[in-house]
Amino acid sequence: MNGRVATVQQLQSLLPETIKRVEWIENPGLRYGNAYAVLNFVVVNPTLGGSLMTKGMPSLNCAWGDY
């Protein structure tokens, strides 16, 4: 995927709308070991999404601590 080695599970989790093109590479060289051919899935990097993490700590009733 995007020139890197990927597992079958990673390929199965791809959304069809994120795949830009699929490339067939014969004689890929030493980069992929002794592979006869390589399928390279070129995907678009997501522009939406992300993650947010927060942590709440009581400070009105207790001085410090994780509860």
C-alpha positions, 0 to 999 in steps of 0.5 A: 500500500503506497509502496509499503508492504501491507497485510491482507487485513489492511487491504480488506479494511480499505474503503473503495473511495480511498483507492486512487489506483492499483499498479501491477509491478513486474520484477520489483527488485530487492525491495520486496524480496523474491516476489515475482510481481507486486500489486501496489494500491495507491490510496489517498491519505484521509483529510478528515478524522482524527482522535481526541483524548481527555482526562478528568481529575477531581479537584474540588473535593480532593487535592490530587489523585486519579479517581 
